Every structure is written in C-alpha cells, then in structure tokens.
Amino acid sequence: MSRFKMPTAYTILFSLIIVVAVATYLVPAGQYDYQDDVPVAGTYHAVEQNPQGAGDVVLAAFNGFYDAVDVCLFILMVGGFLGVVMKTGAVDAGVSNVIKKLGGREKWLIPILMVLFGLGGTSYGMWEETMAFYPLLIPIFLAAGYDAVVGISVILLGAGAGVICSTVNPFATGIAAGFAGVSLGEGILLRIVQWVVFEGAAIWYVMAYAAKVKKNPELSVVGRGHEVLHTKAGEAPELTGKRKGILVLFMLTFLVMIYGVIPFSDMGLPLPELGWWFPELSGLFLVSAILIGLIDRMEESAIAEEFVTGSADLLGVAFIIGISRGITVLMNEGRITDTVLHWGEDALTGTGSLAFILLVFLLYLPLSVLIPSSSGLATLSIPIVAPLGKFAEVSGALVITAFQSASGLVNIITPTAAVVMGALALGRVSYDRWVKYVWKLIVLFVLLTMAFLAVGALLGM
C-alpha cells in the first residue's frame, strides 16, 4: 500500500471552502445590528438563509483575490525585487561572507533575529510584512547547515510570539482597546511579562531543534531535500564594492519598509509617520529593484526580465493568500459569521471570572481559525464580549489579552492564515511537516496563556 501523502496547500484551502459552504446550509443565518460597522451586543436576530452553492465555492477564491489584491501584489513585487537582487550575485556573496565570519557561531543568528522579529510583532503587529523576509533568510540558514524549518521558524515563531503577546500593537490591541473602552496601557505589564516568557520559550524551542538538525540532518522533519538552495562558500561570487553597495540598498529597503508601516502616533511616539501599507510598500520594492538593476549596470530588458521571473517564483504564494481570504468571504456571504459569534455570546453569559476568561480564550481559538484577521476579529467580537466581562467582574484589558493571545496563537498554525501557508510554500515545507514540528510549542503556549489569564483574573488585572 502506498503511504498517505499530504495534499497541497491549495487542496487544503479549497477543502475548507467546501466545508464552509456546507456549513451555510446547516448553520442558521443571523446578524447583529451594526452601528458604524460595529456589532451591537444583544441585537442578534435570525435572517434569511443564504446557502452558498457550487458556483459560490468556485468564485470564493476569486472574491478572496479581490479582497486581498493589495497583499497579493505586494508579494509579487517582493518576488520581482528579489529576482533582480539575486541576479546581481550580491546576496550570495553577502551570505557566504557572513557564514565565513561567523565561523561556526551561526546559532546566535537565531535568538538575535527572533528577538528583532518579536519586537516588531509585539509593538506594531509585524505579520504580513514578514513575507518579504522568508526568501532572504531561508537560504542563509540552509547555507549554515540547518533545514528550511529553522529559517521559517526564526521569522514565523519570532514574530508570532510577539503578536501573541501584543503590548501596543495598534492593529490588535489598539483596535480591541477602543471597542472595549479601555486605554492601550491597561494590562500592558501582564503582556510584557507574557512576551518575555513566550519569546524565550520560542527561542529555546527553535535553538534546540536547530542544534539537533545540524548534528544529525536525518532528524529534520522535512529531510535534507533543500540542498539546491544552499549557498556554497567555494562557489559564491566575490563581495566587490559594487555588490556591497547593492546590499546596503537592499537592507535599506527593508528598513524603510518597517519604518513606513509603524503607526508612531498610535504608540504615543513623537516621530514622523508615513502611514504606508501594501500599495506604498509595493512601490518601494519596485523602485528599489530598478535602482539595484541600474547600479549593477543591467540593461533595461534584463531588469524587466529578472523582475518578471522573480514575481513568477512567488505567484504560488499569491494564489494561496487569495484562496485563504476566500474562506472568510464565503462565511460572510453565507451570513453565518455573526451566528458563530452569537453562540459564543450565549456560552459566556452567567459565568464566574476565572471560568469566563478561560472560556473567552477557548472561544477565540476556533473564531481565529474562521476569521484570521486580528483587526477584523476585534471589530466583530470585542463590542460583544467585553461588556459581558463586566458581569463576570473581568476587566476589558484581560478580555483583550485573551483575544489577542488566541488570535496570535492560532495564526502560527492554522491553514487559513495566509502568512503560514505562504511561508511554508516559500520554504517548500508541507503543512503536515510544519504541524509535526510545531505542535508541542503550541500546546506549551496554550497552557502558558491559560496560566497568565488565570493569574490576571484572580488578581483582578
């Protein structure tokens, strides 16, 4: 008998679309009354069923693309940018030089980079933006003797641990705090301690796995089938002055990207705010690609050809993002999103403080699978859940901590998260291999979160 082979990310996502479509026939349709696009607690009512048929299933992915076109274009621009950069040989030369200088101390890249990504995650919700870093860092860790899972983990788990423990993240904590009627600073001490613990646990987990794989490559969850991406020091091009200049512009592009998306005013920092998002970031990578091509003295036709080729390399990732967004679109069209939320409202009513906050966390786990957007989930649910906490003597700040912990936790493993599926596609790691690798850390995060929430409820934080 042939062994079971895990289906591709596309099949997994289309299967979920079909499951959601079937659910629109079985789950009662309903809606809340909305005021300024925010649901009003206690106003849920039944509405006419709008089941999604075969045609809607086919169109779901296309509607998802329309909904996520800005993210998809950003991914293609990053691919084109990297295509031009890689043609210059600057990255290969730079990676070879870094590995040579580290001289066996490559393992320290793991905690350093994870802390940096963790700071981005906890401060401004660095998540979709991390997609630009996978094609850059995965080859570096492969060249250092690790597997693709290590490269993915440094970014995904580093930023993910930060997002789970969002301290001042305006896209999760900030939006939720506004709807809960509390300040961004309430509950921040608990979240800071939580971030230190979670980031430390993630770093320990990744470093332990990385050391095991480097010592015995056969223990890798994906095997050693990625050597084609390795940068061999003997074959690497020379790090010339021109290539150094390209690398400076290369890194400056990423720094500008990070600065451009940070909402300094929402974080209370007196710095000029650019307010960029995916359209502006796409333009940034396009302009940088052209400048790097000119510095390398490429012909106009060569720049265009390498840019298109690089974009094509990430086309599969753009497909995955669009398809995954189609799941949420189908739920909304089937009018079952508010029904699921209403079930949670019924389950939470009349519980004590400890039971309430733990139930809130457990409720948000499946909700985060169905609605991967933290800002979207906050907008839909916090206006309903936060007022219920008052009856259970649970602060709005603790409700927010439960919400963002569940949302961030689910988003590092769920197949409905575009970043997870996109990162795995870039690293050529199948979804089942990722689950096999990360499930123990997920269990640890769940237990730690419940412990933090229990302490917060008992201390009235």
Disulfide bonds with the S-S distance in Angstrom:
none
